[in-house]
Amino acid sequence: MRVDDFRLMFGKQELVPIVIGGMGVDISTASLALEAARLGGIGHLSDAMIKTVTDRRFNTKYVRDKILKYKAQAASMDKSEVKFDLGYLTEATKLHVSKAMEAKRGAGMIFVNCMEKLTMNAPKETLRVRLRAALDAGIDGITLAAGLHLGSFQLIEDHPRFRHAFLGVIVSSLRALQLFLRKTASCNRLPDYVVVEGPLAGGHLGFGMDWAKYDLATIVAEIKAWMTAQKINIPLIPAGGIFTGSDAVNFLQNGASAVQVATRFTISKECGLPEDVKQEYFRANEGDIEVNQISPTGYPMRMLKSSPAIGSGLRPNCEAYGYLLDGNGRCAYIDAYNREAAANPGVARVTVTDKTCLCTQMRNFDLWTCGHYTYRLKDTTRQLEDGTYLLPSAEHIFKDYQFSTDNKIVVPA
Ligand SMILES: Cc1cc2nc3c(=O)[nH]c(=O)nc-3n(C[C@H](O)[C@H](O)[C@H](O)COP(=O)(O)O)c2cc1C
């Protein structure tokens, strides 16, 4: 059996059951998502740090304007006044989404990954704007991710596309799914799909530091059994460590409707990581990857141990970004930085090991988050004479998942 023997059915719509997961900040680029859609699957944009992304892609000046507006706060560690302009947030989201939707070809779809842990110093207001602007701009679907806000459906309940766009959630346990369904019951609308993300995924993990005790197949089976008992029929989409077409087939044969994958695509030509960082991913060995707690979100995160972000003591940069401010101007990195700055008076660049300035580091591609199986990426391509690895196209990787059998990975010619 191969992945192509299966189809993801959304009502009458038939898709190749391969979803490329969202990877912020602009690691899962529009080009990557467009390839997935062209090939009949689903690709994700990410709306993480949207203003920075549109500045880089479309030459807008949102970040510069925000820095100018909040210049006075730069010297202060009180960031409670540093807010996002909701009008600009709408504009940026619409720009990012509509450009991708206009360019879309093929039978697949483009969704946006909405990291709800980006509380943006006004959690509810900013989330409402992000979700509504993406719907306005014609996004096919929204995947609610990390930090799942239990009231998200209510924020868009009165939007004309609320019942037509595809809305999904990412959970890592049955309990999280039950909680979400209970809280949204009043909307009379189930999610259209549930991504079940296990402990081997990249980015933030929905587990504690005991993540290694958990196993994706077990969690998927548990959720599947509960949904069957409740007569709830929503496509289940496992994610995390699905590295070959055969891995995917195993899940599809056991009741999954599609798989969500990401790590294999981080080194594709279309992926947003800089070329030298892609080479770091290729070179990584198993011992070079760790799950640590430096993300101020409070979730464990998997990354390469050589990430420049680890230990870096940058001044908090919330006037420019501030995506993790909690609504009261607080972020765990600000506290960690202040502690080190106070303990090391006169030191120009302190070292902060327990937390990182996630916004700045992700923006600069200096936090190399990755999936558990990143160390196998070198086996998915050819090494060139100069020692670097050839970057496969997203199409090559997508088709490898779609058509491979017997755990084989076809290396690009
Ligand atoms: C570099 C990278 C960045 C990621 N960023 C996000 C993100 O911003 N939001 C999110 O919900 N998931 C994120 N993920 C998780 C993926 O969307 C996906 O669910 C998961 O990594 C799939 O497992 P795999 O990488 O083993 O294929 C990220 C994964 C990687 C590898």
The ligand as an SDF file (V2000), in Angstrom:
LIG
                    3D

 31 33  0  0  0  0  0  0  0  0999 V2000
   10.7360   24.0300   11.9240 C   0  0  0  0  0  0  0  0  0  0  0  0
    9.3730   23.7300   12.4850 C   0  0  0  0  0  0  0  0  0  0  0  0
    8.5630   24.7630   12.9110 C   0  0  0  0  0  0  0  0  0  0  0  0
    7.2710   24.4930   13.3920 C   0  0  0  0  0  0  0  0  0  0  0  0
    6.4630   25.5290   13.7590 N   0  0  0  0  0  0  0  0  0  0  0  0
    5.1860   25.2850   14.1220 C   0  0  0  0  0  0  0  0  0  0  0  0
    4.2880   26.3570   14.3600 C   0  0  0  0  0  0  0  0  0  0  0  0
    4.6350   27.5260   14.2260 O   0  0  0  0  0  0  0  0  0  0  0  0
    3.0170   26.0580   14.7470 N   0  0  0  0  0  0  0  0  0  0  0  0
    2.6010   24.7480   14.8690 C   0  0  0  0  0  0  0  0  0  0  0  0
    1.4350   24.5240   15.2000 O   0  0  0  0  0  0  0  0  0  0  0  0
    3.4170   23.7260   14.6200 N   0  0  0  0  0  0  0  0  0  0  0  0
    4.6930   23.9550   14.2340 C   0  0  0  0  0  0  0  0  0  0  0  0
    5.5150   22.9020   13.9190 N   0  0  0  0  0  0  0  0  0  0  0  0
    4.9540   21.5180   13.9470 C   0  0  0  0  0  0  0  0  0  0  0  0
    4.5500   21.0530   12.5550 C   0  0  0  0  0  0  0  0  0  0  0  0
    3.5260   21.8340   12.0180 O   0  0  0  0  0  0  0  0  0  0  0  0
    4.1200   19.5790   12.4980 C   0  0  0  0  0  0  0  0  0  0  0  0
    2.9000   19.3460   13.1400 O   0  0  0  0  0  0  0  0  0  0  0  0
    5.1190   18.5880   13.0680 C   0  0  0  0  0  0  0  0  0  0  0  0
    6.4240   19.0500   13.0580 O   0  0  0  0  0  0  0  0  0  0  0  0
    5.0160   17.2830   12.2730 C   0  0  0  0  0  0  0  0  0  0  0  0
    5.9920   16.3850   12.6480 O   0  0  0  0  0  0  0  0  0  0  0  0
    7.3050   16.1300   11.7500 P   0  0  0  0  0  0  0  0  0  0  0  0
    8.0480   17.4160   11.7420 O   0  0  0  0  0  0  0  0  0  0  0  0
    8.0250   15.0390   12.4870 O   0  0  0  0  0  0  0  0  0  0  0  0
    6.8730   15.7250   10.3750 O   0  0  0  0  0  0  0  0  0  0  0  0
    6.8120   23.1530   13.4550 C   0  0  0  0  0  0  0  0  0  0  0  0
    7.6550   22.1220   13.0160 C   0  0  0  0  0  0  0  0  0  0  0  0
    8.9210   22.3890   12.5340 C   0  0  0  0  0  0  0  0  0  0  0  0
    9.7710   21.2550   12.0620 C   0  0  0  0  0  0  0  0  0  0  0  0
  1  2  1  0
  2  3  1  0
  2 30  2  0
  3  4  2  0
  4  5  1  0
  4 28  1  0
  5  6  2  0
  6  7  1  0
  6 13  1  0
  7  8  2  0
  7  9  1  0
  9 10  1  0
 10 11  2  0
 10 12  1  0
 12 13  2  0
 13 14  1  0
 14 15  1  0
 14 28  1  0
 15 16  1  0
 16 17  1  0
 16 18  1  0
 18 19  1  0
 18 20  1  0
 20 21  1  0
 20 22  1  0
 22 23  1  0
 23 24  1  0
 24 25  2  0
 24 26  1  0
 24 27  1  0
 28 29  2  0
 29 30  1  0
 30 31  1  0
M  END
$$$$
